[in-house]
């Protein structure tokens, strides 16, 4: 059974309007936060996974070559010391 009380009807309309306004404010706040994050992240330099892996492999190769050269230098120094 529906009430014909105009005060209750006005209160229901007010509650519905408030809910719609709150939902709109939530969407706007979310969109604004996303835009701010895009602006903040846009200035940063990020590398792709492929670029990172390529540089990682280059560093590993350089480390291996360095170890080989250190061993050769140690052998030459030992030979000169004799």
Secondary structure, DSSP 8 states (H G I E B T S, - for coil): -----HHHHHHHHHHHHHHHHHHHHHHHHHHHHHHHHHHHHHTS----HHHHHHHHHHHHHHHHHHHHHHHHHHHHHHHHH-
